Amino acid sequence: MQDLLQGEGFECQRLHFADSDTPDIQNLYARIGAGEPHLCFAGHTDVVPPGNEQHWSLPPFAGEIHNGALYGRGAVDMKGAIAAFIEAVLDYRAANGGTIPGSISLLITGDEEGPAVNGTRKMLRWAAENGQRFSHCIVGEPTNPGALGEVIKVGRRGSLSATLIVRGRQGHVAYPHLADNPIPKMARLIAHLAGQPLDEGTEHFQPSSLQFTSVDVGNVATNVIPASVKARFNIRFNDKWNEASLFDWLRTRLDEACGDDISYSLAVDPNVSEAFLTGPCEFSEVLNEAIHAVTGRKAELSTSGGTSDARFIKDYCPVIEFGLVGETMHQIDEYVRLEDLSALSAIYGAMIEGYFSRFGAQDKPA
């Protein structure tokens, strides 16, 4: 990718970041043009594991084409969108005599599916420290459930993960009066937390959701009452909440259920993602006009789904998301239809045209 972009006039920076207990990551920042407006395209080349490769119809990393579709892990999420955007930028540049009325950059990481420590977050910090300011950003995540042009993501719910521990006293199951079994107590806390909805949703967001993901005592013996129980849960929350208000809510609910006989500890994982909303806005209008021009559809503006690197980008500039159809992402035999790849490139191209027409070049450094 760097070789291709440098050959087309992009200034490229390879950004290597490392941190303790996380993989070292190679990232790529590429920019062409000068001044504002500065349109950034963000995406990731890392992928989830393929699973059992024997279950794939075609090799998961061969990138083979079969029956009008490109098969491979990451074809949808999200190497396909990166390729479509690069093609759109190069076509736009060629059609305009090799010039860009402003700037276009690519923020490409290898750390979105992983811990998300040495990728976009540190790239954005590096960009700010080196005078790289973005006017707007589009992330090429697969946003469409069934057909290209159905959904633009204009925000995301927040995400908070936490660990709840209830402690008791270990003992022999035949002598329960000499022990203190924490399992029924944990069950009481779980029922109280999960038994009441956090809210009914807001204007642009679905209701918040608390889901327990594991309950573990680490006990392999059938005749021993365990000393403690650990439960993990995640809350996907809307713009009614933030980290502080959720922590207060959790403490209140847990204290209500505890009475005088339960002792617990609650620890919230670091790197909580807050909910954010970018649109509806003029930027999403430009993209929707491009979608309609290519597909005839008017996309729904949505905040549904999981998280993405947009949660970091939103602190630096307005960000929206639009990419391929996501029905096969993370699955065995992940594939993208070739006609969708071509159409996505055309949408990005029309969006770039509309973007610079709408926002106009400004004669100041970006």
Steps between C-alpha positions, in 0.01 A plus 500: 500500500780741588683424175183566298413824679853642490510431127181706467636801686394427857734590784513188718604442858544153651407528864624224731351496848562268793376464854531253784292181474375586149624410151726746318306654213601644163264776383490718190417869463481631143404850387468678171423868443535799731274726695137456595252347482681185603303179443635195680416138423563259788513124498672187623677214326512263797237227512344252740630139484360285218385221727538147366650553155378155393144634515569771240394435141807696384822578689428786743807705405526428128263774385344278235210606278213256452157560345541877495619530861836550671550252785735546795527604861470878510344539155204672666653609831664702365767463235239533227403850611865608518556383142179674385601827660852492356356440154252784549771746609730409212216528246395836643858629485544384142170659394612832651838524334692354790390765751295487822311816607604448860637181655414132514665262743484134590530387861560125475562285806566137582349514849121535482393140554757463778559703818483831306795643692776544241287597204254782433515647850877560484485596132255779582723623780797495262302689236397773744857539624622535140245756384276259312147632558201331342185680390289184470555125503322198355568151634449218251344249743232272351182686594239348271294201620372370165564733208753771423367843587262405781676646806742776596626489857491851644584404857561204725384383839756507776654186642593428862634166622535410866589221741285420802639280780306357793705344778395227742680237703624174358388179664380141465159455337402255774546774761346811342453667839878523523527671161348798324389418145540805272319347201138566612605849600648567157180366344303754702717786380485385139121476513473848647733661245349323199140515619435866430566690174731797520281713275255491209733653243544857380421686179793359304599195707364160593438413867814435700575133566683322782612146416693257718766317299655263755461366854799309635600339830810318372387192691570149368393322819139388557531484878640845568308824548708768323646802669394753235309547175600731216253628240571707190249724326478766232267798465428651161357840589341794324556874538295512819798355686873543551759302697440688825121477492511130411737426787264680739205301364687171541601581857144595590351183350759275660462661842122455475545126445777442754325548827729424791630164383680564169844649457599586142762685299437672167773599254434678172741417218710791371435654159124544533351620172248780539195526276521762224282645227635676190184541295267560334730768359620653174777240478253211515285680242792506256552126541129425470481697177787291362329177610178603329681597182660155472239265651175694492465444875480748784694358793362483851706690757572256782694464825444124536761226518828463685799726529765608251801730485254784444480513881853643498469716188194684632725689742691654206239570231146412388494132398247275327522140377403336173626186331397166357218258579591333826300177489810275461752690714679281758335190349641196324510576124500879547448655159410821320322524168716661233210721393481634856872580499460695177189676629669592829792652310252700292322619816825611658594676176169686486536586868849648447365709211206619709715558806739745338214667314299544819769599747734680257879535515633744756838661455652414835724218618339178623 
